[in-house]
Each structure stands twice: as C-alpha cells, then as structure tokens.
C-alpha cells in the first residue's frame, strides 16, 4: 500500500480508508455513503484531553454532537471519555439510548421547550447551558416543581467576531445566542439565578464561531469572561467554577485552509486564564471546550457513484453524482469548499476539469465548482473528503431522496452505523387522504 498525498492507495489503485478498500465499501453498502475513520476521531479526542493533562488543568472536552449524532457515534465518544453537547430532545434521547453517562451531558439551545427541559431534568443531566431570560424563568419554575437542583452555565456573547462566514459566527454582539456582556444582560441574568434555591450556577459559556484558524479570538473571549467572573467574585463573593470557551476549531477542507493543531488552541486559552487568575485570589476554574467539526469533520468521507456528464462548450463540464445537496447542503448553503478524487482511479493522471453536480432539482446543487480529475466514466466512484461534520446531520429528503448509510471503519474492519433509508422509510409517516371532496 502506498500514500498519495494524505490518502492511502492499495495495489488495485483504489482509495483505502481506515485500511479498507473504498470501492469494496461502495459495493457492500451502496452509494451515496458516509464513511468515518474512527482512528482519526480517537486521535483527535485524545489530543485535546492530553493537552489539558499536560498543562495540569481540570477540564471537560465535550463533543459538539450537532456535527453528527447517532447511537454508535455517541458510543465512540463515550469510549474516549468525552462529555457530550446536545441541542434538542432528539439528540438527548439518542444519547440516553446510547448509554451516555448523564452527568457528562450538556444541553444547549436558544429556544428549549418545556418538554425538552423536563426531559433533561428527568434524567438529571450534568449541565444546562442557559441562553435567555425566558429559559431562566421556565427552568426555575420546573426545577422548583420537581424539587431538583439543576446545574447551569450562562451563555454570553462576548462581542468577539471570529474570522468566518456570517452564518457560522455566533460570538458577536448581534447574535440570537446568549446574554450580552456589553449591555448588562449577563449581569441581570446572574442576579436572577445566583441565589436561587434550585439553580446551581457553575459559570459562563461562550462560542465565538466555527471553522476558526487562529487563537486571538479565543484568547480575547477568555479574557472577557474571566474578568466578568472576577467582577462577580469581588461584588458578590461568588466563585464561578467553570469557564466554557466553546468550540469552532477549524479543519483542512482544501489546500487553502491552514488549521492549527488541537493542542495549540488549548494551550493559548489556558495561558490567558492562568495569567489572569494568578493576579487575583480567584481559584482556577475548570475549563470546558466543545469540539465538533474538529473531531469528526476530516474523519468523514462521502462516496458517490458518477452518472451523467454534460459538456457546456467553452464554459464547463458537469459530472453528476447520485447524491448532492440532500446529503451535503453546505456548498449550496454557504459556499463550502471540498476536495475529491475518483476512488477507483487513484493512480491515473488528472487531466479533466469538472464541476461536480448533485441530482437534486436545483441549479445550485453543485458539490464542487471546479476540480481536476482523471477522465471519468459512469460507474466510477467519487470520494469527497472532510464531510464528517454537518453532512449527514443536515441531510434532508428533498425530492424524496433517501438519506445515505453511514459506515465506521477502523484498522481494516468496517461496520454499518446508520442504515440507508428505504423507499418505505420515506412514506412511513405519511397518512392517506380521508377528507371527502365536495
């Protein structure tokens, strides 16, 4: 087996993932197909955990499961001793069914329903990240009614804008998330909860954005949150014990991306917090982070079968695959960029320029605008890299397309983690017409 760029190629000239021939996976499980290399996920998880250990800092590394959630993926994260972020009753229910330790589950969301909060209270999850005043009142009422203490963090917007796409920037002042640090909302929220009989305030949370390649934003956010904690300590003698700096660590989708190693993000955050705390009598808080994309993003590869080809003279040649925006909406939603190869032609010369088109009935359903590949034929297998985050998680049944299967690979072995939807699955919630035509 040889390596071409970072991708392994076997003696047949086929792309291999986790020691498994991708063409064999396509034959066994069909396409479109999501493949996750578990060894890479485990490596990333331990890189975060070990950096905190090396720095002698109490920490929790929580998988931001909105990137991709399933029973099997949650069980992988449990094996790696991670905590878990959920943002809905569905994700929480999946975690419970996966046997996740409830004390390591954190519940996020800007509009949690009464039913969702009751589910969290019923299962005594580890922490609820409170996002707004409506939620404060609702949670105080429910906790009192059920005579149960609830651990919370207050999510705040620190006024830090990450260098990323507007749709995935969440720490700036104009955001639907959290209490504003700059206009007094965070202080008001603190006053409403810190002496409540049933609400146990652990500390503060922020999340400044996604796909971030530098550390300055995290450092500024950490400084602002620690200073606010110090204010509350001096004024109210209240000790925040947790500082959650969120996630958003970038990955390498294409050669233009230059992400940092997980250890770099962690070290820069910890240095800022330690320096600030050292100047006071404030105890070092436990630091929590929430990697999602950086754990599973580049561990995921999508396989597609190539079908039709259309040449538009002097403009472009479209190469259509059997998936598209129904299983990866990111290119259509905010222009996300990807790299790809023809998995059964890894050793052939790249001579052709293509646009990779999906099969949905939308002109904007294009997975890759411009890419150089070997000459393609119908039946070839296209492998698109770094699709492990927000691909399957944001998949839809648009055009009544069935969602793909998900397969895990590791050390030459493979298993089905999510089965492919069938045509019957597509209509299993449909009901026949019963109203009479007049």
KOLPAKOL-12516 format. One record per residue (C-alpha): x, y, z; residue number from 1. Coordinates in nm, 3 decimals, padded with zeros to 5 digits, m for minus. Layout:
residues N
((X,Y,Z),NUM)
...
This chain:
residues 438
((00.000,00.000,00.000),1)
((00.129,00.348,m00.089),2)
((00.031,00.701,00.009),3)
((m00.080,00.960,m00.247),4)
((m00.090,01.297,m00.070),5)
((m00.252,01.200,00.262),6)
((m00.466,00.924,00.116),7)
((m00.375,00.556,00.119),8)
((m00.389,00.366,m00.209),9)
((m00.381,m00.013,m00.239),10)
((m00.233,m00.237,m00.506),11)
((m00.551,m00.206,m00.715),12)
((m00.511,00.171,m00.735),13)
((m00.811,00.218,m00.507),14)
((m00.850,00.468,m00.225),15)
((m00.849,00.300,00.115),16)
((m00.999,00.444,00.433),17)
((m00.909,00.302,00.772),18)
((m00.737,00.014,00.596),19)
((m01.049,m00.076,00.395),20)
((m01.086,m00.055,00.016),21)
((m01.338,00.222,m00.053),22)
((m01.459,00.050,m00.371),23)
((m01.544,m00.260,m00.171),24)
((m01.735,m00.045,00.076),25)
((m01.933,00.107,m00.212),26)
((m02.016,m00.242,m00.339),27)
((m02.123,m00.369,00.002),28)
((m02.318,m00.068,00.130),29)
((m02.407,00.123,m00.186),30)
((m02.378,00.495,m00.254),31)
((m02.412,00.772,m00.151),32)
((m02.224,00.658,00.155),33)
((m02.069,00.832,00.454),34)
((m01.754,00.665,00.589),35)
((m01.595,00.758,00.923),36)
((m01.239,00.664,01.013),37)
((m01.265,00.607,01.388),38)
((m00.889,00.603,01.446),39)
((m00.867,00.968,01.343),40)
((m01.156,01.063,01.573),41)
((m00.992,00.887,01.866),42)
((m00.658,01.054,01.789),43)
((m00.816,01.400,01.788),44)
((m01.012,01.337,02.107),45)
((m00.702,01.228,02.296),46)
((m00.502,01.522,02.161),47)
((m00.744,01.762,02.330),48)
((m00.764,01.561,02.652),49)
((m00.390,01.504,02.683),50)
((m00.307,01.872,02.632),51)
((m00.517,01.966,02.934),52)
((m00.350,01.689,03.134),53)
((m00.004,01.812,03.035),54)
((m00.098,02.162,03.146),55)
((m00.234,02.025,03.476),56)
((m00.574,02.187,03.425),57)
((m00.907,02.037,03.523),58)
((m01.117,02.020,03.207),59)
((m01.401,01.864,03.018),60)
((m01.380,01.807,02.644),61)
((m01.736,01.777,02.514),62)
((m01.823,01.651,02.167),63)
((m02.050,01.908,01.999),64)
((m02.277,01.644,01.856),65)
((m02.466,01.869,01.617),66)
((m02.175,01.788,01.382),67)
((m02.302,01.430,01.357),68)
((m02.512,01.237,01.604),69)
((m02.602,00.870,01.616),70)
((m02.610,00.599,01.879),71)
((m02.285,00.447,01.756),72)
((m02.102,00.780,01.732),73)
((m02.207,00.870,02.085),74)
((m02.071,00.534,02.199),75)
((m01.736,00.614,02.035),76)
((m01.722,00.943,02.227),77)
((m01.814,00.761,02.547),78)
((m01.521,00.522,02.489),79)
((m01.291,00.824,02.458),80)
((m01.419,00.966,02.790),81)
((m01.557,01.282,02.636),82)
((m01.851,01.481,02.762),83)
((m02.137,01.544,02.520),84)
((m02.320,01.853,02.398),85)
((m02.679,01.813,02.280),86)
((m02.913,02.080,02.143),87)
((m03.251,01.908,02.121),88)
((m03.472,01.642,02.272),89)
((m03.376,01.422,01.978),90)
((m03.004,01.443,02.048),91)
((m03.063,01.399,02.421),92)
((m03.284,01.095,02.363),93)
((m03.022,00.944,02.132),94)
((m02.755,00.997,02.399),95)
((m02.970,00.829,02.661),96)
((m03.035,00.533,02.429),97)
((m02.659,00.513,02.365),98)
((m02.599,00.474,02.738),99)
((m02.414,00.802,02.774),100)
((m02.330,00.899,03.134),101)
((m02.591,01.165,03.208),102)
((m02.358,01.364,03.431),103)
((m02.140,01.434,03.125),104)
((m02.425,01.562,02.904),105)
((m02.460,01.939,02.846),106)
((m02.781,02.076,02.694),107)
((m02.754,02.378,02.462),108)
((m03.010,02.571,02.256),109)
((m03.161,02.918,02.220),110)
((m03.524,02.806,02.244),111)
((m03.550,02.496,02.461),112)
((m03.908,02.386,02.509),113)
((m04.073,02.295,02.835),114)
((m04.076,01.931,02.722),115)
((m03.705,01.937,02.643),116)
((m03.616,02.087,02.979),117)
((m03.836,01.833,03.155),118)
((m03.652,01.553,02.975),119)
((m03.321,01.699,03.092),120)
((m03.447,01.732,03.449),121)
((m03.596,01.383,03.447),122)
((m03.262,01.230,03.350),123)
((m03.059,01.458,03.579),124)
((m02.814,01.560,03.308),125)
((m02.491,01.727,03.405),126)
((m02.549,02.084,03.289),127)
((m02.793,02.306,03.105),128)
((m02.642,02.598,02.914),129)
((m02.900,02.874,02.966),130)
((m02.943,03.108,02.674),131)
((m03.209,03.370,02.759),132)
((m03.439,03.517,03.023),133)
((m03.739,03.314,02.907),134)
((m03.540,02.999,02.974),135)
((m03.432,03.121,03.317),136)
((m03.791,03.168,03.429),137)
((m03.906,02.839,03.279),138)
((m03.617,02.643,03.428),139)
((m03.657,02.797,03.774),140)
((m04.026,02.704,03.771),141)
((m03.968,02.346,03.653),142)
((m03.679,02.283,03.892),143)
((m03.887,02.404,04.187),144)
((m04.189,02.197,04.082),145)
((m03.972,01.885,04.063),146)
((m03.772,01.973,04.377),147)
((m03.450,01.918,04.185),148)
((m03.131,02.119,04.176),149)
((m03.007,02.195,03.822),150)
((m02.652,02.286,03.720),151)
((m02.631,02.564,03.464),152)
((m02.390,02.780,03.269),153)
((m02.493,03.120,03.141),154)
((m02.417,03.155,02.771),155)
((m02.286,03.502,02.693),156)
((m02.193,03.688,02.377),157)
((m01.854,03.845,02.447),158)
((m01.852,04.080,02.149),159)
((m01.582,03.882,01.967),160)
((m01.619,03.830,01.593),161)
((m01.440,03.525,01.456),162)
((m01.295,03.531,01.106),163)
((m01.550,03.303,00.946),164)
((m01.873,03.305,00.746),165)
((m02.151,03.528,00.880),166)
((m02.387,03.231,00.918),167)
((m02.149,03.047,01.150),168)
((m02.029,03.340,01.360),169)
((m02.200,03.342,01.698),170)
((m01.994,03.539,01.950),171)
((m02.051,03.889,01.819),172)
((m02.295,04.132,01.981),173)
((m02.568,04.088,01.719),174)
((m02.644,03.719,01.774),175)
((m02.953,03.513,01.850),176)
((m02.750,03.333,02.118),177)
((m02.679,03.424,02.478),178)
((m02.672,03.718,02.717),179)
((m02.474,04.022,02.603),180)
((m02.169,04.102,02.817),181)
((m02.156,04.462,02.696),182)
((m02.510,04.588,02.765),183)
((m02.570,04.445,03.112),184)
((m02.779,04.141,03.014),185)
((m02.524,03.900,03.160),186)
((m02.527,04.085,03.496),187)
((m02.906,04.079,03.503),188)
((m02.908,03.706,03.428),189)
((m02.653,03.645,03.704),190)
((m02.869,03.828,03.955),191)
((m03.171,03.619,03.861),192)
((m03.001,03.284,03.923),193)
((m02.705,03.301,04.158),194)
((m02.910,03.282,04.479),195)
((m03.190,03.061,04.352),196)
((m03.268,02.756,04.569),197)
((m03.275,02.514,04.278),198)
((m03.041,02.667,04.020),199)
((m02.672,02.598,04.068),200)
((m02.470,02.843,03.859),201)
((m02.139,02.685,03.762),202)
((m02.003,02.958,03.539),203)
((m02.003,03.110,03.192),204)
((m02.009,02.981,02.837),205)
((m01.935,03.139,02.501),206)
((m01.892,03.022,02.144),207)
((m01.739,03.272,01.904),208)
((m01.785,03.090,01.574),209)
((m01.684,02.794,01.363),210)
((m01.401,02.693,01.129),211)
((m01.157,02.928,01.305),212)
((m00.786,02.912,01.216),213)
((m00.635,03.147,01.473),214)
((m00.633,03.177,01.852),215)
((m00.669,03.550,01.912),216)
((m01.049,03.536,01.925),217)
((m01.045,03.261,02.186),218)
((m00.791,03.448,02.395),219)
((m00.990,03.773,02.389),220)
((m01.310,03.585,02.477),221)
((m01.138,03.407,02.765),222)
((m01.010,03.736,02.899),223)
((m01.355,03.897,02.886),224)
((m01.527,03.606,03.059),225)
((m01.266,03.576,03.332),226)
((m01.290,03.950,03.401),227)
((m01.668,03.919,03.438),228)
((m01.624,03.625,03.675),229)
((m01.381,03.834,03.880),230)
((m01.633,04.118,03.899),231)
((m01.896,03.884,04.041),232)
((m01.642,03.740,04.282),233)
((m01.546,04.081,04.415),234)
((m01.900,04.219,04.432),235)
((m02.096,03.913,04.546),236)
((m01.824,03.680,04.678),237)
((m01.944,03.431,04.418),238)
((m01.698,03.181,04.272),239)
((m01.762,03.061,03.915),240)
((m01.607,02.716,03.891),241)
((m01.644,02.653,03.515),242)
((m01.527,02.851,03.212),243)
((m01.659,02.707,02.884),244)
((m01.491,02.858,02.578),245)
((m01.690,02.660,02.322),246)
((m01.550,02.514,02.003),247)
((m01.515,02.621,01.644),248)
((m01.164,02.490,01.580),249)
((m01.104,02.469,01.205),250)
((m01.013,02.175,00.984),251)
((m00.842,02.146,00.646),252)
((m01.106,02.110,00.374),253)
((m00.877,02.220,00.091),254)
((m00.514,02.322,00.045),255)
((m00.613,02.683,00.114),256)
((m00.707,02.600,00.475),257)
((m00.443,02.621,00.748),258)
((m00.586,02.495,01.077),259)
((m00.385,02.468,01.396),260)
((m00.322,02.152,01.594),261)
((m00.573,02.094,01.879),262)
((m00.300,02.145,02.137),263)
((m00.231,02.498,02.012),264)
((m00.588,02.619,02.069),265)
((m00.595,02.465,02.417),266)
((m00.255,02.599,02.524),267)
((m00.333,02.956,02.417),268)
((m00.664,02.954,02.609),269)
((m00.508,02.809,02.923),270)
((m00.220,03.059,02.925),271)
((m00.462,03.353,02.921),272)
((m00.677,03.210,03.200),273)
((m00.380,03.113,03.419),274)
((m00.221,03.458,03.383),275)
((m00.540,03.638,03.480),276)
((m00.616,03.410,03.773),277)
((m00.259,03.435,03.903),278)
((m00.307,03.808,03.959),279)
((m00.603,03.754,04.194),280)
((m00.730,03.534,04.476),281)
((m00.975,03.377,04.230),282)
((m00.950,02.997,04.207),283)
((m00.858,02.846,03.870),284)
((m01.184,02.741,03.704),285)
((m01.235,02.411,03.529),286)
((m01.208,02.475,03.154),287)
((m01.456,02.318,02.916),288)
((m01.435,02.314,02.539),289)
((m01.672,02.181,02.271),290)
((m01.500,02.048,01.958),291)
((m01.735,01.905,01.698),292)
((m01.614,01.955,01.342),293)
((m01.252,01.922,01.457),294)
((m01.326,01.575,01.596),295)
((m01.527,01.424,01.310),296)
((m01.502,01.656,01.009),297)
((m01.198,01.525,00.829),298)
((m01.259,01.173,00.961),299)
((m01.556,01.158,00.723),300)
((m01.551,01.076,00.351),301)
((m01.852,01.064,00.117),302)
((m01.866,00.814,m00.167),303)
((m02.082,00.879,m00.474),304)
((m02.137,00.690,m00.796),305)
((m02.075,00.901,m01.104),306)
((m02.355,00.906,m01.358),307)
((m02.426,01.153,m01.636),308)
((m02.186,01.403,m01.792),309)
((m02.278,01.728,m01.965),310)
((m02.037,01.950,m02.155),311)
((m02.118,02.317,m02.194),312)
((m01.868,02.420,m02.467),313)
((m01.615,02.683,m02.359),314)
((m01.774,02.701,m02.011),315)
((m01.759,02.379,m01.811),316)
((m01.827,02.006,m01.797),317)
((m02.077,01.886,m01.540),318)
((m02.019,01.547,m01.381),319)
((m02.330,01.430,m01.194),320)
((m02.331,01.201,m00.890),321)
((m02.606,01.011,m00.711),322)
((m02.618,01.247,m00.414),323)
((m02.589,01.622,m00.368),324)
((m02.744,01.890,m00.153),325)
((m02.975,01.632,00.002),326)
((m02.677,01.477,00.181),327)
((m02.441,01.779,00.186),328)
((m02.610,02.118,00.175),329)
((m02.302,02.315,00.284),330)
((m02.179,02.410,m00.065),331)
((m02.524,02.539,m00.163),332)
((m02.590,02.699,00.178),333)
((m02.271,02.900,00.225),334)
((m02.025,02.812,m00.048),335)
((m01.830,02.549,00.143),336)
((m01.531,02.410,m00.047),337)
((m01.423,02.046,m00.071),338)
((m01.161,01.829,m00.237),339)
((m01.230,01.494,m00.405),340)
((m01.077,01.208,m00.602),341)
((m01.201,00.926,m00.821),342)
((m01.153,00.644,m00.573),343)
((m01.104,00.369,m00.832),344)
((m00.854,00.576,m01.037),345)
((m00.614,00.700,m00.773),346)
((m00.304,00.637,m00.986),347)
((m00.438,00.780,m01.310),348)
((m00.331,01.121,m01.435),349)
((m00.561,01.415,m01.361),350)
((m00.636,01.568,m01.699),351)
((m01.000,01.683,m01.691),352)
((m01.175,01.986,m01.543),353)
((m01.517,01.914,m01.392),354)
((m01.797,02.067,m01.190),355)
((m01.946,01.805,m00.957),356)
((m02.324,01.835,m00.973),357)
((m02.581,01.671,m00.748),358)
((m02.904,01.511,m00.862),359)
((m03.148,01.742,m00.682),360)
((m03.377,01.959,m00.893),361)
((m03.195,02.281,m00.808),362)
((m02.948,02.466,m01.029),363)
((m02.745,02.544,m00.720),364)
((m02.696,02.178,m00.636),365)
((m02.323,02.168,m00.705),366)
((m02.089,01.996,m00.462),367)
((m01.763,02.124,m00.615),368)
((m01.743,02.410,m00.866),369)
((m01.403,02.333,m01.018),370)
((m01.186,02.027,m00.978),371)
((m00.924,01.842,m01.185),372)
((m00.973,01.466,m01.201),373)
((m00.882,01.172,m01.424),374)
((m01.117,01.114,m01.717),375)
((m01.441,00.995,m01.554),376)
((m01.691,00.738,m01.667),377)
((m02.035,00.639,m01.547),378)
((m01.995,00.394,m01.261),379)
((m01.674,00.544,m01.126),380)
((m01.673,00.622,m00.753),381)
((m01.613,00.981,m00.643),382)
((m01.475,01.023,m00.291),383)
((m01.528,01.367,m00.137),384)
((m01.318,01.435,00.170),385)
((m01.384,01.602,00.506),386)
((m01.761,01.551,00.501),387)
((m01.790,01.416,00.855),388)
((m01.938,01.733,01.004),389)
((m02.276,01.877,00.904),390)
((m02.322,01.641,00.610),391)
((m02.546,01.365,00.734),392)
((m02.651,01.587,01.026),393)
((m02.808,01.839,00.784),394)
((m02.926,01.584,00.529),395)
((m03.284,01.601,00.404),396)
((m03.535,01.406,00.198),397)
((m03.567,01.681,m00.060),398)
((m03.702,01.532,m00.385),399)
((m03.786,01.230,m00.169),400)
((m03.426,01.118,m00.183),401)
((m03.337,00.860,00.082),402)
((m03.066,00.954,00.327),403)
((m02.739,00.759,00.287),404)
((m02.598,00.485,00.502),405)
((m02.315,00.557,00.747),406)
((m02.027,00.314,00.791),407)
((m01.748,00.314,01.050),408)
((m01.402,00.180,00.961),409)
((m01.105,00.112,01.184),410)
((m00.791,m00.098,01.148),411)
((m00.915,m00.279,00.839),412)
((m01.261,m00.353,00.981),413)
((m01.596,m00.196,00.898),414)
((m01.949,m00.187,01.036),415)
((m02.280,m00.028,00.946),416)
((m02.358,00.254,01.191),417)
((m02.671,00.401,01.027),418)
((m02.864,00.201,00.773),419)
((m02.969,00.352,00.441),420)
((m03.326,00.476,00.426),421)
((m03.556,00.267,00.210),422)
((m03.839,00.387,m00.011),423)
((m04.076,00.254,00.253),424)
((m03.897,00.463,00.517),425)
((m03.976,00.771,00.309),426)
((m04.352,00.721,00.343),427)
((m04.376,00.559,00.686),428)
((m04.510,00.880,00.844),429)
((m04.749,00.960,00.557),430)
((m05.122,00.916,00.604),431)
((m05.384,00.865,00.329),432)
((m05.636,01.131,00.242),433)
((m05.957,01.100,00.443),434)
((m06.133,01.430,00.368),435)
((m06.418,01.396,00.120),436)
((m06.411,01.604,m00.196),437)
((m06.720,01.826,m00.213),438)
